[in-house]
Structure formats: C-alpha cells, structure tokens
Amino acid sequence: MLDSGMVLDYGKMILDDEINHNIKRIVKGVAVTETSISVDLIKEIGHTGNYLTHPSTLNHFSGLIQPRLMNRENYENWSAKGRTDAHERARERARELVADHQPKPISEQAQKEIHEIIRETEKELKVT
C-alpha cells in the first residue's frame, strides 16, 4: 500500500480530468432551439453565405468542447513549440497546480474537532 504513491502519475490524473470534463459536456447534450441553431441567421445569410465570420458563430462556439491539453495546431506550429505530447503538457499542468495551490484554511470549529479526534484516538491507543 505504501508503494502505491510511487506509481501515481499526476499527468494521467490531469488527462483523466480533461477526458471526464469532455464526457460531461457531451452527456449534457446540445440545446436545439431556434436561437441555438440560428434559424434567423440562416434566413438572413442564406445557403451560400459565410457563417464562420458572423459574431453569433463565435458566441455559439464557446459552448463547445475546447480541450486544454490536446493540441490542435498544425505540424509546423506544434514542432516549433517543442513537439510536446499531451502527457508532457499534462505533467506540466500538474506541476503548475501543485506550485500555485493555496489551500483554504479550515475553520476554527473543524480544527477543534480534528484535535478532539486525535486526542480521543491517542487516549484509546495509549499514545502520549
């Protein structure tokens, strides 16, 4: 059991978190309303128009899955930035999270309860 900490992969945990985030987004589904499918915009622009440059496209795009670790750049840009794979980026993200983490202080009441549990356990185990 103690050795399990020796095989923990924080990078994999970060990748799993991204996968879980994407699954939650997929399971949530896509709203299909006149607004979400831009019925009025389709009527306005028509079947030969350009929807990609219209502001509503960006507004609706923001609700889609946007991976934080998966690289969507072309080969040249990816290569110029060091050819890092998803696991390397995930490990770097894990390092950032650990370095920047500022835990919230526990309440005074919680501290008292923890100390009481420790005191009772020490008494029960005859540890001083």
MDTraj code that builds the backbone (N, CA, C; nanometers):
import mdtraj as md
import numpy as np

residues = "MET LEU ASP SER GLY MET VAL LEU ASP TYR GLY LYS MET ILE LEU ASP ASP GLU ILE ASN HIS ASN ILE LYS ARG ILE VAL LYS GLY VAL ALA VAL THR GLU THR SER ILE SER VAL ASP LEU ILE LYS GLU ILE GLY HIS THR GLY ASN TYR LEU THR HIS PRO SER THR LEU ASN HIS PHE SER GLY LEU ILE GLN PRO ARG LEU MET ASN ARG GLU ASN TYR GLU ASN TRP SER ALA LYS GLY ARG THR ASP ALA HIS GLU ARG ALA ARG GLU ARG ALA ARG GLU LEU VAL ALA ASP HIS GLN PRO LYS PRO ILE SER GLU GLN ALA GLN LYS GLU ILE HIS GLU ILE ILE ARG GLU THR GLU LYS GLU LEU LYS VAL THR".split()
xyz = np.array([
    [0.0815, -0.1184, 0.0000],
    [0.0000, 0.0000, 0.0000],
    [0.0869, 0.1262, 0.0000],
    [0.1929, 0.1262, 0.0752],
    [0.2778, 0.2448, 0.0811],
    [0.3445, 0.2737, -0.0530],
    [0.3731, 0.1687, -0.1293],
    [0.4378, 0.1883, -0.2583],
    [0.3439, 0.2435, -0.3645],
    [0.2141, 0.2461, -0.3379],
    [0.1214, 0.2955, -0.4396],
    [0.1503, 0.4415, -0.4737],
    [0.2008, 0.5158, -0.3784],
    [0.2373, 0.6547, -0.4039],
    [0.3535, 0.6682, -0.4994],
    [0.4304, 0.5619, -0.5153],
    [0.5454, 0.5653, -0.6045],
    [0.5043, 0.5505, -0.7513],
    [0.3830, 0.5068, -0.7766],
    [0.3396, 0.4859, -0.9148],
    [0.2294, 0.5828, -0.9549],
    [0.1983, 0.6771, -0.8706],
    [0.0964, 0.7761, -0.9004],
    [0.1451, 0.8677, -1.0117],
    [0.0638, 0.8861, -1.1128],
    [0.1012, 0.9681, -1.2270],
    [0.0096, 1.0908, -1.2320],
    [0.0608, 1.2044, -1.1862],
    [-0.0198, 1.3261, -1.1847],
    [-0.0600, 1.3687, -1.3259],
    [0.0273, 1.3443, -1.4221],
    [-0.0068, 1.3760, -1.5610],
    [-0.1285, 1.2994, -1.6076],
    [-0.1350, 1.1712, -1.5721],
    [-0.2507, 1.0907, -1.6102],
    [-0.3767, 1.1405, -1.5405],
    [-0.3625, 1.1839, -1.4159],
    [-0.4788, 1.2381, -1.3447],
    [-0.5319, 1.3625, -1.4156],
    [-0.4425, 1.4475, -1.4639],
    [-0.4837, 1.5684, -1.5344],
    [-0.5494, 1.5313, -1.6674],
    [-0.4924, 1.4334, -1.7385],
    [-0.5541, 1.3872, -1.8633],
    [-0.6924, 1.3279, -1.8368],
    [-0.7035, 1.2472, -1.7308],
    [-0.8335, 1.1890, -1.6948],
    [-0.9349, 1.2987, -1.6641],
    [-0.8898, 1.4045, -1.5973],
    [-0.9790, 1.5155, -1.5662],
    [-1.0302, 1.5804, -1.6947],
    [-0.9428, 1.5978, -1.7913],
    [-0.9857, 1.6573, -1.9186],
    [-1.0847, 1.5661, -1.9907],
    [-1.0569, 1.4373, -1.9905],
    [-1.1479, 1.3420, -2.0544],
    [-1.2836, 1.3447, -1.9851],
    [-1.2834, 1.3443, -1.8516],
    [-1.4092, 1.3494, -1.7765],
    [-1.4858, 1.4784, -1.8050],
    [-1.4145, 1.5890, -1.8132],
    [-1.4771, 1.7175, -1.8458],
    [-1.5452, 1.7091, -1.9831],
    [-1.4763, 1.6503, -2.0801],
    [-1.5322, 1.6371, -2.2151],
    [-1.6531, 1.5445, -2.2162],
    [-1.6464, 1.4365, -2.1414],
    [-1.7601, 1.3433, -2.1341],
    [-1.8816, 1.4131, -2.0739],
    [-1.8600, 1.4879, -1.9657],
    [-1.9714, 1.5614, -1.9036],
    [-2.0347, 1.6570, -2.0045],
    [-1.9509, 1.7236, -2.0818],
    [-2.0019, 1.8181, -2.1819],
    [-2.0829, 1.7448, -2.2888],
    [-2.0345, 1.6298, -2.3319],
    [-2.1044, 1.5519, -2.4348],
    [-2.2371, 1.5007, -2.3809],
    [-2.2356, 1.4470, -2.2601],
    [-2.3577, 1.3925, -2.1997],
    [-2.4615, 1.5027, -2.1791],
    [-2.4152, 1.6230, -2.1495],
    [-2.5056, 1.7362, -2.1312],
    [-2.5883, 1.7594, -2.2571],
    [-2.5323, 1.7295, -2.3707],
    [-2.6046, 1.7446, -2.4965],
    [-2.5969, 1.8847, -2.5533],
    [-2.6692, 1.9030, -2.6607],
    [-2.6706, 2.0302, -2.7315],
    [-2.8142, 2.0811, -2.7342],
    [-2.8309, 2.2035, -2.6919],
    [-2.9648, 2.2626, -2.6959],
    [-3.0044, 2.2877, -2.8407],
    [-3.1230, 2.2462, -2.8753],
    [-3.1725, 2.2693, -3.0107],
    [-3.2948, 2.3593, -3.0002],
    [-3.2686, 2.4878, -3.0221],
    [-3.3748, 2.5882, -3.0207],
    [-3.3579, 2.6723, -3.1462],
    [-3.4551, 2.7572, -3.1732],
    [-3.4426, 2.8452, -3.2896],
    [-3.3193, 2.9340, -3.2775],
    [-3.2881, 2.9749, -3.1543],
    [-3.1706, 3.0592, -3.1323],
    [-3.0421, 2.9797, -3.1485],
    [-3.0370, 2.8606, -3.0860],
    [-2.9126, 2.7838, -3.0881],
    [-2.8768, 2.7341, -3.2279],
    [-2.9754, 2.7085, -3.3109],
    [-2.9431, 2.6639, -3.4470],
    [-2.9521, 2.7786, -3.5476],
    [-2.9693, 2.8987, -3.4946],
    [-2.9620, 3.0224, -3.5738],
    [-3.0574, 3.0244, -3.6929],
    [-3.1827, 2.9933, -3.6690],
    [-3.2817, 2.9915, -3.7771],
    [-3.2876, 3.1266, -3.8474],
    [-3.2929, 3.2354, -3.7690],
    [-3.2999, 3.3689, -3.8297],
    [-3.1744, 3.4000, -3.9109],
    [-3.0599, 3.3583, -3.8608],
    [-2.9342, 3.3815, -3.9323],
    [-2.9313, 3.3048, -4.0638],
    [-2.9820, 3.1836, -4.0628],
    [-2.9865, 3.1035, -4.1849],
    [-3.0749, 3.1742, -4.2880],
    [-3.1872, 3.2279, -4.2437],
    [-3.2762, 3.3010, -4.3342],
    [-3.2075, 3.4267, -4.3873],
    [-3.1327, 3.4942, -4.2988],
    [-3.0657, 3.6194, -4.3364],
    [-2.9512, 3.5964, -4.4349],
    [-2.8644, 3.5022, -4.4039],
    [-2.7438, 3.4815, -4.4846],
    [-2.7707, 3.3908, -4.6048],
    [-2.8562, 3.2924, -4.5852],
    [-2.8862, 3.2013, -4.6957],
    [-2.7873, 3.0875, -4.7059],
    [-2.8154, 2.9970, -4.7958],
    [-2.7345, 2.8750, -4.8071],
    [-2.5984, 2.8982, -4.8716],
    [-2.5765, 3.0118, -4.9335],
    [-2.4466, 3.0365, -4.9967],
    [-2.3604, 3.1345, -4.9175],
    [-2.4115, 3.1802, -4.8017],
    [-2.3392, 3.2801, -4.7230],
    [-2.2284, 3.2220, -4.6369],
    [-2.1585, 3.3117, -4.5689],
    [-2.0462, 3.2727, -4.4825],
    [-2.0879, 3.2871, -4.3363],
    [-2.1020, 3.1756, -4.2698],
    [-2.1431, 3.1743, -4.1293],
    [-2.0245, 3.1836, -4.0340],
    [-1.9069, 3.1446, -4.0786],
    [-1.7911, 3.1394, -3.9901],
    [-1.7502, 3.2763, -3.9382],
    [-1.7698, 3.3805, -4.0176],
    [-1.7268, 3.5135, -3.9744],
    [-1.8362, 3.5904, -3.9023],
    [-1.9526, 3.5321, -3.8902],
    [-2.0630, 3.6013, -3.8219],
    [-2.0421, 3.5941, -3.6700],
    [-2.0667, 3.7041, -3.5964],
    [-2.0452, 3.7060, -3.4500],
    [-2.1195, 3.5962, -3.3745],
    [-2.2367, 3.5573, -3.4196],
    [-2.3126, 3.4546, -3.3461],
    [-2.2430, 3.3193, -3.3503],
    [-2.1624, 3.2959, -3.4544],
    [-2.0897, 3.1685, -3.4631],
    [-1.9919, 3.1571, -3.3469],
    [-1.9188, 3.2630, -3.3197],
    [-1.8250, 3.2627, -3.2077],
    [-1.8983, 3.2466, -3.0758],
    [-2.0123, 3.3132, -3.0613],
    [-2.0904, 3.3007, -2.9378],
    [-2.1342, 3.1569, -2.9137],
    [-2.1784, 3.0891, -3.0174],
    [-2.2228, 2.9501, -3.0025],
    [-2.1048, 2.8541, -2.9909],
    [-1.9932, 2.8890, -3.0536],
    [-1.8745, 2.8039, -3.0493],
    [-1.8181, 2.7928, -2.9088],
    [-1.8321, 2.8978, -2.8291],
    [-1.7733, 2.8974, -2.6948],
    [-1.8334, 2.7891, -2.6057],
    [-1.9509, 2.7391, -2.6373],
    [-2.0129, 2.6338, -2.5579],
    [-1.9667, 2.4945, -2.5958],
    [-1.8884, 2.4828, -2.7002],
    [-1.8403, 2.3520, -2.7434],
    [-1.7186, 2.3097, -2.6621],
    [-1.6814, 2.1845, -2.6791],
    [-1.5636, 2.1320, -2.6093],
    [-1.4383, 2.2012, -2.6623],
    [-1.3602, 2.2541, -2.5712],
    [-1.2348, 2.3172, -2.6077],
    [-1.1241, 2.2556, -2.5227],
    [-1.0558, 2.1570, -2.5774],
    [-0.9524, 2.0879, -2.4993],
    [-0.8428, 2.1819, -2.4520],
    [-0.7974, 2.1572, -2.3305],
    [-0.6886, 2.2366, -2.2745],
    [-0.5539, 2.1711, -2.3008],
    [-0.5534, 2.0400, -2.3201],
    [-0.4264, 1.9689, -2.3345],
    [-0.4035, 1.9105, -2.4737],
    [-0.5103, 1.8802, -2.5431],
    [-0.4961, 1.8234, -2.6764],
    [-0.4566, 1.9352, -2.7726],
    [-0.3556, 1.9105, -2.8534],
    [-0.3029, 2.0127, -2.9419],
    [-0.3754, 2.0077, -3.0757],
    [-0.4294, 2.1204, -3.1168],
    [-0.4997, 2.1288, -3.2452],
    [-0.4234, 2.2121, -3.3470],
    [-0.2979, 2.2411, -3.3184],
    [-0.2184, 2.3217, -3.4112],
    [-0.1700, 2.2362, -3.5279],
    [-0.1284, 2.3040, -3.6338],
    [-0.0712, 2.2289, -3.7452],
    [0.0680, 2.1793, -3.7062],
    [0.1232, 2.0910, -3.7842],
    [0.2504, 2.0259, -3.7519],
    [0.3629, 2.1271, -3.7330],
    [0.3701, 2.2266, -3.8202],
    [0.4799, 2.3235, -3.8129],
    [0.4770, 2.4004, -3.6804],
    [0.3592, 2.4471, -3.6404],
    [0.3489, 2.5216, -3.5135],
    [0.3786, 2.4316, -3.3945],
    [0.3243, 2.3108, -3.3961],
    [0.3486, 2.2151, -3.2874],
    [0.4979, 2.1848, -3.2772],
    [0.5600, 2.1627, -3.3908],
    [0.7025, 2.1302, -3.3939],
    [0.7867, 2.2480, -3.3434],
    [0.7496, 2.3685, -3.3833],
    [0.8239, 2.4870, -3.3420],
    [0.8139, 2.5101, -3.1916],
    [0.7074, 2.4620, -3.1298],
    [0.6876, 2.4817, -2.9850],
    [0.7424, 2.3657, -2.9029],
    [0.8198, 2.2776, -2.9648],
    [0.8885, 2.1745, -2.8894],
    [0.8316, 2.0345, -2.9002],
    [0.7294, 2.0134, -2.9822],
    [0.6730, 1.8800, -3.0074],
    [0.6275, 1.8087, -2.8806],
    [0.5712, 1.8804, -2.7859],
    [0.5276, 1.8156, -2.6629],
    [0.4000, 1.7347, -2.6869],
    [0.3925, 1.6197, -2.6209],
    [0.2707, 1.5391, -2.6333],
    [0.1752, 1.5748, -2.5191],
    [0.0558, 1.5191, -2.5239],
    [-0.0478, 1.5520, -2.4256],
    [-0.0030, 1.5187, -2.2835],
    [0.0664, 1.4075, -2.2675],
    [0.1109, 1.3684, -2.1333],
    [0.2136, 1.4673, -2.0793],
    [0.3047, 1.5131, -2.1635],
    [0.4025, 1.6133, -2.1188],
    [0.3317, 1.7426, -2.0771],
    [0.2337, 1.7864, -2.1565],
    [0.1592, 1.9082, -2.1216],
    [0.0802, 1.8872, -1.9927],
    [0.0261, 1.7675, -1.9736],
    [-0.0499, 1.7373, -1.8519],
    [0.0416, 1.7383, -1.7297],
    [0.1608, 1.6820, -1.7428],
    [0.2549, 1.6825, -1.6304],
    [0.2959, 1.8257, -1.5955],
    [0.3148, 1.9092, -1.6958],
    [0.3487, 2.0486, -1.6709],
    [0.2323, 2.1194, -1.6003],
    [0.1107, 2.0905, -1.6427],
    [-0.0070, 2.1496, -1.5775],
    [-0.0158, 2.1045, -1.4322],
    [0.0150, 1.9779, -1.4061],
    [0.0141, 1.9265, -1.2691],
    [0.1177, 2.0001, -1.1845],
    [0.2358, 2.0223, -1.2405],
    [0.3403, 2.0967, -1.1676],
    [0.2915, 2.2382, -1.1331],
    [0.2243, 2.3028, -1.2295],
    [0.1720, 2.4376, -1.2056],
    [0.0675, 2.4357, -1.0940],
    [-0.0220, 2.3374, -1.0978],
    [-0.1267, 2.3287, -0.9957],
    [-0.0676, 2.3098, -0.8564],
    [0.0326, 2.2230, -0.8462],
    [0.0955, 2.1975, -0.7161],
    [0.1704, 2.3223, -0.6684],
    [0.2409, 2.3890, -0.7584],
    [0.3188, 2.5068, -0.7201],
    [0.2299, 2.6247, -0.6806],
    [0.1161, 2.6387, -0.7471],
    [0.0306, 2.7563, -0.7250],
    [-0.0818, 2.7331, -0.6246],
    [-0.0981, 2.6107, -0.5791],
    [-0.2129, 2.5790, -0.4936],
    [-0.2052, 2.6521, -0.3597],
    [-0.3133, 2.7177, -0.3255],
    [-0.3248, 2.7855, -0.1958],
    [-0.4473, 2.7268, -0.1259],
    [-0.4260, 2.6295, -0.0366],
    [-0.5416, 2.5662, 0.0283],
    [-0.6176, 2.6661, 0.1147],
    [-0.7493, 2.6488, 0.1177],
    [-0.8321, 2.7333, 0.2030],
    [-0.8104, 2.6888, 0.3472],
    [-0.7960, 2.7831, 0.4382],
    [-0.7791, 2.7442, 0.5784],
    [-0.9075, 2.6796, 0.6314],
    [-0.8892, 2.5803, 0.7181],
    [-1.0078, 2.5156, 0.7748],
    [-1.0596, 2.6011, 0.8898],
    [-1.1865, 2.5868, 0.9144],
    [-1.2488, 2.6697, 1.0183],
    [-1.1948, 2.6325, 1.1562],
    [-1.2121, 2.7241, 1.2478],
    [-1.1693, 2.7007, 1.3861],
    [-1.2445, 2.5815, 1.4450],
    [-1.3731, 2.5714, 1.4131],
    [-1.4544, 2.4598, 1.4621],
    [-1.4002, 2.3271, 1.4100],
    [-1.3657, 2.3225, 1.2815],
    [-1.3115, 2.1993, 1.2238],
    [-1.1784, 2.1642, 1.2903],
    [-1.0956, 2.2631, 1.3154],
    [-0.9682, 2.2385, 1.3846],
    [-0.9910, 2.1776, 1.5221],
    [-1.0879, 2.2315, 1.5946],
    [-1.1195, 2.1782, 1.7276],
    [-1.1643, 2.0326, 1.7177],
    [-1.2495, 2.0026, 1.6190],
    [-1.2984, 1.8658, 1.6024],
    [-1.1852, 1.7699, 1.5665],
    [-1.0947, 1.8134, 1.4828],
    [-0.9797, 1.7301, 1.4454],
    [-0.8930, 1.7029, 1.5678],
    [-0.8643, 1.8060, 1.6445],
    [-0.7830, 1.7893, 1.7657],
    [-0.8518, 1.6959, 1.8652],
    [-0.9826, 1.7040, 1.8739],
    [-1.0577, 1.6166, 1.9642],
    [-1.0483, 1.4710, 1.9175],
    [-1.0590, 1.4483, 1.7892],
    [-1.0468, 1.3125, 1.7347],
    [-0.9080, 1.2571, 1.7633],
    [-0.8067, 1.3401, 1.7421],
    [-0.6689, 1.2970, 1.7687],
    [-0.6514, 1.2650, 1.9165],
    [-0.7018, 1.3532, 2.0026],
    [-0.6893, 1.3324, 2.1474],
    [-0.7572, 1.2022, 2.1893],
    [-0.8790, 1.1778, 2.1400],
    [-0.9517, 1.0550, 2.1748],
    [-0.8792, 0.9311, 2.1225],
    [-0.8244, 0.9400, 2.0029],
    [-0.7527, 0.8268, 1.9454],
    [-0.6252, 0.7988, 2.0225],
    [-0.5523, 0.9022, 2.0576],
    [-0.4307, 0.8849, 2.1373],
    [-0.4630, 0.8212, 2.2729],
    [-0.5727, 0.8639, 2.3325],
    [-0.6146, 0.8087, 2.4621],
    [-0.6499, 0.6610, 2.4457],
    [-0.7252, 0.6300, 2.3402],
    [-0.7667, 0.4917, 2.3140],
    [-0.6466, 0.4022, 2.2875],
    [-0.5485, 0.4541, 2.2149],
    [-0.4292, 0.3747, 2.1806],
    [-0.3191, 0.3882, 2.2841],
    [-0.3455, 0.4657, 2.3866],
    [-0.2487, 0.4901, 2.4931],
    [-0.1189, 0.5498, 2.4380],
    [-0.1355, 0.6493, 2.3547],
    [-0.0234, 0.7212, 2.2952],
    [-0.0214, 0.8608, 2.3574],
    [0.0956, 0.9043, 2.3979],
    [0.1036, 1.0383, 2.4555],
    [0.2082, 1.1203, 2.3873],
])
top = md.Topology()
chain = top.add_chain()
for i, resn in enumerate(residues, 1):
    res = top.add_residue(resn, chain, resSeq=i)
    for name in ("N", "CA", "C"):
        top.add_atom(name, md.element.get_by_symbol(name[0]), res)
traj = md.Trajectory(xyz[None], top)
